[in-house]
């Protein structure tokens, strides 16, 4: 059997693409911006649900699910200590606006490939603040 250079290169590329190399895949470690966004999404979802905004709560839970998938295999527990008290719609609108600013800042300063995700979260939270206010 005669093997050409092209055949060898294609075979090597196929092996590399299949993961049959000695180099293991890099698993994403916990990212501070992702972790903060996840904790904030959980807090806002709980507050929105308790104040009667189920659609807004669902938006936050969707973002939380996306962030959890990105952080796997790490797990992020609930934030200890600084549990934010959101008692009414005005406080929720203020919390949404503040969280939008945090996500926007993460969008602008992230070193990872998450700028689009943070931008989407920032826009969503700003829209929530406008709807509630």
Buried (B, 14 or more C-beta within 10 A) or exposed (E): EEEEEEEEEEEEEEEEEEEEEEEEEEEBEEBEBBBBBBBBBBBBBBBBBEBEBEEBBEBBBEBBEBBBEBBEEBEBEEBEEEEBEBEEBEBBBBBBBBBBBBBBEBBEEBEEEBBEBBBBBBBBBBBBBEEBE
